[in-house]
């Protein structure tokens, strides 16, 4: 099984006789390897590693992050499915909230930072759905390494220290962010111990319930919604309660002996398929290396990206 479209990690299990491997950040790679060694399958290893990576790499994304997409190929590729756990805008959001000014910029960059820039988080719902469908281990079990990292701490990666330093001014505007990421008013040094005990408690609550229900439809959801209301955000308990991660039919493109599968929108994989479809129609494989081949590739990319930036969005959202 494999989830390739992740900020964190890819896991593969080749044959029952071969343990497989997990590729990701060095701090969390070993967690996936241990899950495999303990008899878990590739998806168990993937989800445990992703949850741990959400603790050690919050600058990539975390359990409050906006999306999880993935492609799963199970049973030797006989069963394939795409995961869509993309964030959704709160029901109260309107398109004029991010209306750009005369220079094309959203005032105060409120689409980049702050409580309005955040929708209903999808990451943990997506990971849980993937585990339920394709994994073999209980949710509480794969959460354990992440809880331990949040509670006991981990050495701050250089990339995290650099990111906090870079966004120091933004973090200073939010009390919770400043308390967590700027202890004593400064970004943590690379290699220093970083703990997030409150997040450990949240994850421990989910582990105890062996469920994401408290996060979307329980006490944690209530606290999240209160935070949004207090700080001018729009996500409500109704928005959280309505959220569901989904398994959807992948998009496919066949070319020669190969078939390429990707999650549909809200993932961006359709852009890759569009580029390839253009090149296939232009009989790309019969054109010799050189200038013409390069120009065709660049033009296919340009056309596909133009469509991506002007036409593509969440098909489930109101226009």
Secondary structure in CASP SS format (residue, H / E / C, confidence):
PFRMAT SS
TARGET T0000
AUTHOR 0000-0000-0000
METHOD secondary structure of the structure
MODEL  1
X C 1.00
X C 1.00
X C 1.00
X C 1.00
X C 1.00
X C 1.00
X C 1.00
X C 1.00
X C 1.00
X E 1.00
X E 1.00
X E 1.00
X C 1.00
X C 1.00
X C 1.00
X C 1.00
X C 1.00
X C 1.00
X C 1.00
X C 1.00
X E 1.00
X E 1.00
X E 1.00
X C 1.00
X C 1.00
X H 1.00
X H 1.00
X H 1.00
X H 1.00
X H 1.00
X H 1.00
X H 1.00
X H 1.00
X H 1.00
X H 1.00
X H 1.00
X H 1.00
X C 1.00
X C 1.00
X C 1.00
X C 1.00
X H 1.00
X H 1.00
X H 1.00
X H 1.00
X H 1.00
X H 1.00
X H 1.00
X H 1.00
X H 1.00
X H 1.00
X H 1.00
X H 1.00
X H 1.00
X H 1.00
X H 1.00
X C 1.00
X C 1.00
X C 1.00
X C 1.00
X C 1.00
X C 1.00
X C 1.00
X C 1.00
X C 1.00
X C 1.00
X C 1.00
X C 1.00
X E 1.00
X E 1.00
X E 1.00
X E 1.00
X E 1.00
X E 1.00
X H 1.00
X H 1.00
X H 1.00
X C 1.00
X E 1.00
X E 1.00
X E 1.00
X E 1.00
X E 1.00
X E 1.00
X C 1.00
X C 1.00
X C 1.00
X E 1.00
X C 1.00
X C 1.00
X C 1.00
X C 1.00
X C 1.00
X C 1.00
X H 1.00
X H 1.00
X H 1.00
X H 1.00
X C 1.00
X E 1.00
X C 1.00
X C 1.00
X C 1.00
X C 1.00
X C 1.00
X E 1.00
X H 1.00
X H 1.00
X H 1.00
X C 1.00
X C 1.00
X C 1.00
X C 1.00
X C 1.00
X H 1.00
X H 1.00
X H 1.00
X C 1.00
X C 1.00
X E 1.00
X C 1.00
X C 1.00
X H 1.00
X H 1.00
X H 1.00
X H 1.00
X H 1.00
X H 1.00
X H 1.00
X H 1.00
X H 1.00
X H 1.00
X H 1.00
X H 1.00
X C 1.00
X C 1.00
X C 1.00
X C 1.00
X H 1.00
X H 1.00
X H 1.00
X H 1.00
X H 1.00
X H 1.00
X H 1.00
X H 1.00
X H 1.00
X H 1.00
X H 1.00
X H 1.00
X H 1.00
X H 1.00
X C 1.00
X E 1.00
X E 1.00
X C 1.00
X C 1.00
X H 1.00
X H 1.00
X H 1.00
X H 1.00
X H 1.00
X H 1.00
X H 1.00
X H 1.00
X H 1.00
X C 1.00
X H 1.00
X H 1.00
X H 1.00
X H 1.00
X H 1.00
X C 1.00
X C 1.00
X H 1.00
X H 1.00
X H 1.00
X H 1.00
X H 1.00
X H 1.00
X H 1.00
X C 1.00
X H 1.00
X H 1.00
X H 1.00
X C 1.00
X C 1.00
X C 1.00
X C 1.00
X C 1.00
X C 1.00
X C 1.00
X E 1.00
X E 1.00
X C 1.00
X C 1.00
X H 1.00
X H 1.00
X H 1.00
X H 1.00
X H 1.00
X H 1.00
X H 1.00
X H 1.00
X H 1.00
X H 1.00
X H 1.00
X H 1.00
X H 1.00
X C 1.00
X C 1.00
X C 1.00
X H 1.00
X H 1.00
X H 1.00
X H 1.00
X H 1.00
X C 1.00
X H 1.00
X H 1.00
X H 1.00
X H 1.00
X H 1.00
X H 1.00
X H 1.00
X H 1.00
X H 1.00
X H 1.00
X H 1.00
X H 1.00
X C 1.00
X C 1.00
X C 1.00
X C 1.00
X C 1.00
X C 1.00
X H 1.00
X H 1.00
X H 1.00
X H 1.00
X H 1.00
X H 1.00
X C 1.00
X C 1.00
X C 1.00
X E 1.00
X E 1.00
X E 1.00
X C 1.00
X C 1.00
X E 1.00
X E 1.00
X E 1.00
X E 1.00
X E 1.00
X C 1.00
X C 1.00
X E 1.00
X E 1.00
X E 1.00
X E 1.00
X E 1.00
X C 1.00
X C 1.00
X C 1.00
X C 1.00
X C 1.00
X C 1.00
X H 1.00
X H 1.00
X H 1.00
X H 1.00
X H 1.00
X H 1.00
X H 1.00
X H 1.00
X H 1.00
X H 1.00
X H 1.00
X H 1.00
X H 1.00
X C 1.00
X C 1.00
X H 1.00
X H 1.00
X H 1.00
X C 1.00
X C 1.00
X C 1.00
X C 1.00
X H 1.00
X H 1.00
X H 1.00
X H 1.00
X H 1.00
X H 1.00
X H 1.00
X H 1.00
X H 1.00
X H 1.00
X H 1.00
X H 1.00
X H 1.00
X H 1.00
X H 1.00
X H 1.00
X H 1.00
X H 1.00
X H 1.00
X H 1.00
X H 1.00
X C 1.00
X C 1.00
X C 1.00
X C 1.00
X C 1.00
X C 1.00
X C 1.00
X C 1.00
END
